[in-house]
Amino acid sequence: MLRKKNITLNGKKATGKEKLALHDEIAIFFSDETYDKFSGNDMDGTLEGYTIIKELCDTRAYLQLPVVYETQDMVFFNKPAGMLSQKADYSDVSANELFLAYLMSKGELTKERYQVSKPSVCNRLDRNTSGLLACGKTMVGLQTLSLAFKERTIEKYYICLVKGNVVQSIRVSGYLRKDESTNQVTISNHPFADSKPIETAYEPLSYANGYTLLKVHLITGRSHQIRAHLSYLGYPIIGDPKYGDSKVNEYVKKTYHVTHQLLHAYQMVFPDGTEVFAPIPQIFDTIKGANTK
């Protein structure tokens, strides 16, 4: 408080070195957010959350999240690998907070609106998967996107770089079970205990130097489905720490400083024919085009 000059002694800024005397007058100045918190009006942390969003807006931190398409009710971002879609802990800063800061920068998110209803990210990507995040700006946008994802009326396509030569397009089914304790999944061609059916389609786009660039149609959309299914089929995604080839991963880490799976949420196709794209990161072509060991 002293460092920020929020305390006065007899009408003058206090330094903290003064000696108090009888009848001295001390005044302490709080921000509205701090006052509300101390008075019990911010029990759920809403105002503190607003302060964080405002700081992200003021510092233009939202520029880390490029906009690729926007309407009156929705906005689509190209999330970089390494960024959370939504916070896991209270102290996290995720794409969702950056989205809110972006709206604030445009004058579309006020303190009053933030306290009543919040715009939000409507789909989740793994922290180390890059690509399209769909966000609802208004209640109409939130409801439209949430329903579309729930009913799977949005077609989702990914781009990934895998080990091996995939020579033809394939559509494969299988069964998946996730172990919550390890956060990994098991794949099988046949049903097994607690497994769920999955379906995925793959189209090879190009092949070079032992790697294939694939376009993947995620038909069912289970956790880790693309990563685990491709690994099960013998085409692990480059850089994948859970399901990838350790030798290849070590090579790309050492040579290109890649420490995450090269999986990118590339395209969404809506029932009305609208298509949204997120540009593919340059590292995909860099690795595929290089001479590898």
Backbone torsions as a table, in degrees:
resi	resn	phi	psi	omega
1	MET	NA	-41.8	178.3
2	LEU	-64.8	-42.4	-178.9
3	ARG	-60.2	-35.8	-179.7
4	LYS	-88.1	2.7	176.9
5	LYS	60.9	40.0	179.2
6	ASN	-97.6	8.2	178.9
7	ILE	-124.8	132.2	177.5
8	THR	-119.5	151.0	175.5
9	LEU	-123.3	115.2	-178.2
10	ASN	54.2	41.5	174.9
11	GLY	83.8	-0.1	179.9
12	LYS	-117.8	151.8	179.8
13	LYS	-59.7	130.1	-179.4
14	ALA	-86.8	145.2	178.2
15	THR	-102.8	-19.9	-177.3
16	GLY	98.9	-5.8	-179.1
17	LYS	-99.9	-5.4	-177.0
18	GLU	-70.8	155.0	171.2
19	LYS	-104.6	129.6	-175.9
20	LEU	-80.3	146.2	176.3
21	ALA	-125.7	164.0	179.7
22	LEU	-58.1	136.2	178.6
23	HIS	76.0	6.0	171.6
24	ASP	-62.2	148.5	-178.7
25	GLU	-113.2	119.2	179.4
26	ILE	-109.5	133.5	177.3
27	ALA	-125.9	136.4	178.0
28	ILE	-119.9	130.6	-176.6
29	PHE	-109.8	125.3	179.2
30	PHE	-110.6	149.1	170.1
31	SER	-70.2	162.0	178.6
32	ASP	-57.8	-39.8	-177.7
33	GLU	-65.4	-42.5	-179.8
34	THR	-67.3	-40.8	178.8
35	TYR	-61.2	-44.2	179.4
36	ASP	-63.4	-37.5	-179.7
37	LYS	-66.6	-45.5	179.9
38	PHE	-66.6	-30.6	-177.5
39	SER	-86.3	0.6	176.6
40	GLY	87.3	11.1	-178.5
41	ASN	-90.6	2.5	-178.6
42	ASP	-131.3	46.9	-174.9
43	MET	-63.1	-28.1	-178.0
44	ASP	-95.1	4.0	177.3
45	GLY	79.0	11.6	-176.1
46	THR	-60.7	-47.9	-177.3
47	LEU	-69.3	-35.1	175.8
48	GLU	-64.1	-40.0	176.3
49	GLY	-62.1	-39.3	178.4
50	TYR	-62.7	-39.8	179.2
51	THR	-61.6	-39.8	178.3
52	ILE	-64.6	-44.7	178.9
53	ILE	-60.8	-41.8	-179.7
54	LYS	-63.3	-39.7	178.1
55	GLU	-64.7	-40.8	177.4
56	LEU	-64.2	-33.3	177.5
57	CYS	-70.3	-47.8	-176.6
58	ASP	-62.7	-34.6	-179.6
59	THR	-89.8	-0.1	179.4
60	ARG	58.8	33.3	179.8
61	ALA	-63.9	-22.9	-178.9
62	TYR	-63.5	-14.0	179.0
63	LEU	-68.1	-12.9	173.9
64	GLN	-66.6	-15.1	-173.7
65	LEU	-118.0	90.4	-174.7
66	PRO	-66.7	136.1	174.8
67	VAL	-81.5	132.1	178.0
68	VAL	-113.5	-19.1	179.6
69	TYR	-164.1	141.3	-178.5
70	GLU	-149.1	141.8	173.7
71	THR	-126.9	-174.4	178.5
72	GLN	-63.5	-30.4	-173.5
73	ASP	-111.9	-13.6	-174.3
74	MET	-138.6	158.1	170.8
75	VAL	-143.9	142.5	-178.1
76	PHE	-119.3	130.3	-178.7
77	PHE	-114.3	159.0	172.7
78	ASN	-103.1	93.6	-177.0
79	LYS	-72.1	130.1	175.1
80	PRO	-76.5	154.3	174.1
81	ALA	-62.3	143.5	-179.9
82	GLY	98.8	-9.3	-178.9
83	MET	-105.1	133.9	175.3
84	LEU	-68.3	142.9	173.6
85	SER	-71.7	-46.3	176.4
86	GLN	-136.8	151.6	-174.0
87	LYS	-65.9	142.4	175.7
88	ALA	-95.7	-34.0	176.5
89	ASP	-122.3	160.3	-176.1
90	TYR	-57.5	-35.9	-175.4
91	SER	-81.5	-7.1	-178.5
92	ASP	-66.9	147.2	167.4
93	VAL	-113.4	112.3	-175.1
94	SER	-111.2	-179.6	175.5
95	ALA	-59.1	-31.5	-179.6
96	ASN	-63.0	-42.7	178.2
97	GLU	-66.8	-38.2	178.4
98	LEU	-67.3	-35.4	175.2
99	PHE	-61.4	-45.6	179.0
100	LEU	-63.8	-38.8	177.5
101	ALA	-64.4	-37.2	177.0
102	TYR	-61.9	-46.1	178.3
103	LEU	-62.5	-39.6	178.2
104	MET	-61.5	-39.1	-179.3
105	SER	-64.1	-24.7	-179.9
106	LYS	-95.1	0.9	-178.4
107	GLY	78.1	17.5	-177.6
108	GLU	-100.2	1.6	177.2
109	LEU	-136.0	108.9	177.9
110	THR	-98.8	168.4	177.9
111	LYS	-61.7	-39.3	-179.0
112	GLU	-66.1	-43.7	179.8
113	ARG	-66.4	-39.5	-179.5
114	TYR	-59.4	-36.0	-178.2
115	GLN	-76.3	-21.1	-176.6
116	VAL	-95.7	-55.4	179.8
117	SER	-149.5	137.2	-174.3
118	LYS	-109.2	132.0	166.6
119	PRO	-59.3	159.3	-174.0
120	SER	-156.4	155.2	167.1
121	VAL	-65.3	137.0	-175.3
122	CYS	-109.4	-10.9	173.9
123	ASN	-132.2	155.4	-178.8
124	ARG	-116.7	140.3	170.7
125	LEU	-117.5	147.8	172.9
126	ASP	-55.7	150.9	-178.1
127	ARG	-50.2	-42.6	-174.4
128	ASN	-98.3	16.0	171.1
129	THR	-104.7	130.5	-179.5
130	SER	-93.8	169.2	170.8
131	GLY	121.0	-157.1	-166.7
132	LEU	-67.9	125.3	169.0
133	LEU	-117.1	126.6	178.6
134	ALA	-99.4	128.4	-175.9
135	CYS	-127.3	138.1	176.3
136	GLY	-91.0	120.9	179.5
137	LYS	-84.6	-34.2	-177.1
138	THR	-121.9	172.4	177.2
139	MET	-60.5	-38.2	177.7
140	VAL	-61.9	-45.6	179.6
141	GLY	-63.9	-42.9	179.1
142	LEU	-61.9	-46.4	-178.0
143	GLN	-68.0	-40.4	-179.1
144	THR	-63.9	-47.6	-178.7
145	LEU	-68.9	-43.9	-178.6
146	SER	-60.5	-43.1	179.3
147	LEU	-67.0	-41.6	-178.8
148	ALA	-63.6	-42.2	178.2
149	PHE	-68.8	-37.9	-179.9
150	LYS	-65.0	-42.3	-177.9
151	GLU	-90.5	0.8	176.8
152	ARG	57.2	41.9	176.9
153	THR	-90.6	-7.3	173.6
154	ILE	-96.1	124.0	176.2
155	GLU	-83.6	130.1	-176.6
156	LYS	-115.6	129.8	-179.6
157	TYR	-124.1	139.5	-179.8
158	TYR	-120.6	157.3	170.8
159	ILE	-115.8	135.9	176.2
160	CYS	-145.5	159.4	176.9
161	LEU	-112.5	123.2	-174.6
162	VAL	-122.2	159.4	173.9
163	LYS	-78.0	136.0	176.9
164	GLY	103.4	172.0	-177.4
165	ASN	-108.5	104.2	175.2
166	VAL	-88.0	114.8	-169.4
167	VAL	-95.9	-17.4	-178.9
168	GLN	-146.3	159.0	177.0
169	SER	-70.2	139.4	-179.7
170	ILE	-139.3	152.6	173.3
171	ARG	-127.8	116.0	-172.4
172	VAL	-125.0	149.3	177.1
173	SER	-115.1	163.2	177.8
174	GLY	-175.2	-164.2	-179.4
175	TYR	-135.9	141.0	-174.0
176	LEU	-130.4	140.3	172.7
177	ARG	-133.9	133.4	-179.8
178	LYS	-102.9	133.3	173.9
179	ASP	-95.3	106.6	-175.8
180	GLU	-64.1	-27.7	-177.5
181	SER	-71.6	-29.6	-179.8
182	THR	-108.5	-10.7	-176.5
183	ASN	57.8	39.2	175.5
184	GLN	-130.6	157.7	-178.4
185	VAL	-117.7	157.0	176.3
186	THR	-116.7	138.7	-178.3
187	ILE	-115.9	144.6	174.7
188	SER	-147.9	156.1	174.0
189	ASN	-76.9	-15.6	-175.5
190	HIS	-123.6	153.2	178.4
191	PRO	-61.7	143.9	174.5
192	PHE	-145.9	175.1	-171.7
193	ALA	-51.9	125.6	176.1
194	ASP	64.3	15.9	-179.9
195	SER	-84.2	158.6	178.2
196	LYS	-125.4	144.6	-179.0
197	PRO	-69.4	144.1	176.8
198	ILE	-132.6	155.8	176.8
199	GLU	-148.1	131.1	-176.6
200	THR	-141.7	143.3	176.9
201	ALA	-119.3	140.7	-176.9
202	TYR	-127.9	138.2	176.9
203	GLU	-130.6	116.9	177.4
204	PRO	-70.7	131.8	179.4
205	LEU	-99.7	-37.4	178.8
206	SER	-164.0	159.3	-180.0
207	TYR	-138.8	136.6	176.0
208	ALA	-163.5	141.5	171.7
209	ASN	53.8	34.2	176.1
210	GLY	89.2	1.7	-178.8
211	TYR	-121.6	145.2	175.8
212	THR	-118.1	132.4	172.8
213	LEU	-89.6	118.6	-175.7
214	LEU	-111.6	144.6	166.1
215	LYS	-104.2	125.8	-173.3
216	VAL	-116.3	128.8	173.7
217	HIS	-97.3	111.6	-179.5
218	LEU	-84.2	103.6	-172.8
219	ILE	-86.3	-45.0	180.0
220	THR	-95.5	-49.7	174.0
221	GLY	90.0	42.9	175.3
222	ARG	-82.2	163.0	178.1
223	SER	-59.6	128.3	178.3
224	HIS	61.9	18.0	-173.3
225	GLN	-58.6	-52.0	-176.5
226	ILE	-62.4	-47.3	-175.9
227	ARG	-61.9	-48.6	-176.7
228	ALA	-73.1	-38.2	-177.6
229	HIS	-65.8	-43.9	179.0
230	LEU	-64.4	-40.1	177.8
231	SER	-62.8	-41.5	179.2
232	TYR	-61.9	-35.5	-179.0
233	LEU	-81.2	-5.6	178.1
234	GLY	97.4	14.0	179.9
235	TYR	-127.6	70.4	-177.0
236	PRO	-65.8	145.3	178.6
237	ILE	-72.9	136.3	-179.8
238	ILE	-62.7	132.0	176.5
239	GLY	85.1	-3.3	-176.9
240	ASP	-72.3	115.3	-176.6
241	PRO	-73.2	-21.2	-177.8
242	LYS	-93.9	-41.8	-171.3
243	TYR	-122.4	5.0	-175.1
244	GLY	-88.3	-178.7	177.3
245	ASP	-87.8	118.6	-173.1
246	SER	-62.5	-36.8	-178.5
247	LYS	-68.0	-45.1	178.2
248	VAL	-65.5	-41.5	179.6
249	ASN	-60.3	-40.8	179.7
250	GLU	-64.5	-38.0	179.5
251	TYR	-65.2	-48.7	-177.9
252	VAL	-70.0	-27.3	176.1
253	LYS	-67.6	-45.6	-178.2
254	LYS	-70.1	-39.8	-173.5
255	THR	-86.2	-40.1	-173.7
256	TYR	-118.7	1.2	-179.6
257	HIS	60.8	33.4	177.8
258	VAL	-91.8	121.8	-178.7
259	THR	-123.5	14.6	-179.8
260	HIS	-136.7	164.3	-179.8
261	GLN	-68.0	137.7	178.5
262	LEU	-86.5	74.6	-179.1
263	LEU	-129.4	128.5	-171.1
264	HIS	-134.5	124.5	176.4
265	ALA	-75.4	102.3	-164.3
266	TYR	-94.2	-39.0	-168.6
267	GLN	-148.3	141.6	169.5
268	MET	-125.1	135.7	178.7
269	VAL	-120.2	122.1	-176.9
270	PHE	-93.4	159.1	-177.2
271	PRO	-56.3	-28.2	-179.3
272	ASP	-84.7	3.6	178.5
273	GLY	96.4	-7.2	178.1
274	THR	-63.5	133.2	178.3
275	GLU	-121.0	134.5	178.2
276	VAL	-121.9	135.4	-177.2
277	PHE	-125.1	148.5	170.6
278	ALA	-118.0	122.8	-178.3
279	PRO	-53.4	140.9	-178.7
280	ILE	-75.7	132.5	177.8
281	PRO	-57.5	142.1	-176.6
282	GLN	-60.2	-29.0	-176.1
283	ILE	-59.4	-27.2	178.7
284	PHE	-60.9	-50.4	-179.3
285	ASP	-71.8	-33.5	-179.7
286	THR	-60.2	-47.8	-178.8
287	ILE	-70.7	-44.0	-177.1
288	LYS	-64.3	-32.4	-175.8
289	GLY	-87.5	-8.1	-177.0
290	ALA	-87.8	161.2	172.9
291	ASN	-77.6	118.1	-175.8
292	THR	-108.0	161.0	-179.4
293	LYS	-95.7	NA	NA
